Amino acid sequence: MKNALKTIAIALVVITWSSCSKDDDNTIIENVEPTTQQLLIGKWYYSVTSDGEASTCEAQSYYDFIDAQTLEYQHVIDDFGLAISGFDLVGDCWFSNYPQVDYTLNEDNDIQFPVDYGGTATLKIVSISETKLVLTTLGDFIYILTKDL
């Protein structure tokens, strides 16, 4: 009987000891930060411009980065004198009617896309997070946008 109890005790120790593996003690949790491109995907609305808080009309302006190459954007202004062409009056605001365009994001965090009046627009990403995007234009005009979650 003593040999049977001794055998059972040894078996329990062996089973308990073997159930622990080295991986249990060395779990590595990698904190993978999203890339700028990943953060950029989504619809971003103006909240602040270089002129201050976005007006009621301006706050309806957005950049919608649909995927890694497709952009839809709309500019909304309250002064038609600032509009180039292609704006429609809806209520008190003038809405652009830009189509979807292809854009590029280069290694310097410049977003480039064609504009309807010819040429290419360039926006520089100053900073980006899950909910806040800060852009500048080549003329150093600053836009702060918030993501539509």
C-alpha positions in Angstrom: 0.0 0.0 0.0 2.9 2.3 0.8 4.3 1.7 -2.6 1.0 2.5 -4.3 0.7 5.8 -2.4 4.3 6.7 -3.2 3.7 5.9 -6.9 0.5 8.0 -7.0 2.3 10.9 -5.2 5.2 10.8 -7.7 2.7 10.6 -10.6 0.9 13.7 -9.4 4.1 15.7 -9.0 5.2 14.7 -12.5 1.8 15.5 -14.1 1.7 18.9 -12.3 5.3 19.8 -13.2 4.9 18.8 -16.9 1.7 20.8 -17.4 3.7 24.0 -17.0 5.5 25.0 -20.1 8.1 27.7 -20.8 5.7 29.6 -23.0 3.4 30.2 -20.0 6.1 32.3 -18.4 7.4 34.1 -21.5 4.3 35.5 -23.0 5.2 38.4 -25.2 2.6 40.9 -26.1 3.5 43.0 -29.1 2.2 46.5 -29.2 1.8 47.0 -32.9 1.1 50.6 -33.7 -1.2 51.2 -36.7 0.5 52.8 -39.7 -0.4 56.3 -40.9 -2.2 54.7 -43.9 -4.3 52.6 -41.5 -5.2 55.5 -39.3 -6.1 57.6 -42.3 -8.9 55.4 -43.6 -12.3 56.8 -42.7 -14.2 60.1 -42.9 -12.6 63.2 -41.4 -14.6 66.4 -40.7 -13.2 69.9 -40.3 -13.2 71.1 -36.7 -10.6 74.0 -36.8 -9.0 75.9 -39.6 -6.3 78.5 -39.6 -9.1 81.1 -39.3 -10.4 79.5 -36.0 -13.3 77.2 -35.3 -14.9 75.8 -38.4 -18.2 77.6 -39.2 -21.5 75.6 -39.3 -20.9 75.3 -43.1 -17.2 74.5 -42.9 -17.9 71.8 -40.3 -19.7 69.8 -43.0 -16.5 69.7 -45.1 -14.8 66.3 -45.1 -12.1 64.0 -46.5 -13.3 60.4 -46.8 -10.3 58.1 -47.3 -12.3 55.1 -48.5 -9.3 52.8 -48.9 -5.5 53.1 -49.6 -6.0 54.9 -52.9 -9.6 56.3 -53.1 -10.6 59.6 -51.7 -13.9 61.4 -51.7 -14.0 65.0 -50.4 -16.4 67.8 -50.1 -15.8 71.4 -49.3 -18.6 73.4 -47.8 -18.3 77.2 -47.4 -20.6 80.0 -46.4 -19.1 82.7 -48.7 -19.6 82.0 -52.4 -17.0 84.6 -53.2 -14.4 82.1 -52.1 -15.8 79.4 -54.4 -13.9 78.7 -57.7 -16.7 76.8 -59.5 -18.8 73.7 -59.1 -20.5 74.7 -55.8 -24.3 74.3 -55.2 -26.2 76.4 -52.7 -28.0 74.2 -50.1 -29.6 76.3 -47.3 -27.0 78.9 -46.3 -24.0 76.8 -47.4 -22.2 76.3 -50.7 -21.4 72.6 -51.3 -18.7 71.4 -53.7 -19.6 68.5 -56.0 -16.2 66.8 -56.3 -16.1 63.1 -57.5 -14.1 60.3 -56.0 -10.4 60.6 -56.9 -7.3 58.5 -56.5 -4.8 59.7 -54.0 -1.3 58.8 -53.0 0.3 58.9 -49.5 4.1 59.1 -49.8 6.8 58.4 -47.2 6.9 62.1 -46.2 3.2 61.9 -45.2 2.1 64.0 -48.2 -1.3 63.3 -49.5 -1.6 64.1 -53.2 -4.7 64.1 -55.4 -6.0 65.7 -58.6 -8.3 68.7 -58.3 -11.1 69.5 -60.7 -9.6 72.9 -61.8 -6.4 71.2 -63.0 -3.2 70.3 -61.1 -2.6 68.4 -57.9 -3.5 69.3 -54.4 -1.0 68.4 -51.7 -1.8 68.1 -48.0 0.9 67.4 -45.4 0.0 65.2 -42.4 1.5 67.0 -39.4 0.0 64.5 -36.9 -2.6 61.7 -36.9 -4.2 59.6 -34.2 -7.4 57.4 -34.1 -9.6 60.5 -33.9 -7.5 63.6 -34.8 -5.8 64.6 -38.0 -3.8 67.8 -38.5 -3.0 68.8 -42.1 -1.3 71.7 -43.7 -1.3 72.9 -47.2 1.7 74.1 -49.1 0.6 77.6 -48.2 0.8 76.7 -44.5 -2.9 76.8 -44.0 -3.8 74.5 -41.1 -6.8 72.2 -40.8 -7.6 70.1 -37.7 -10.1 67.3 -38.5 -11.9 64.8 -36.4 -12.8 61.3 -37.4 -16.4 60.2 -37.9 -16.4 57.0 -35.8 
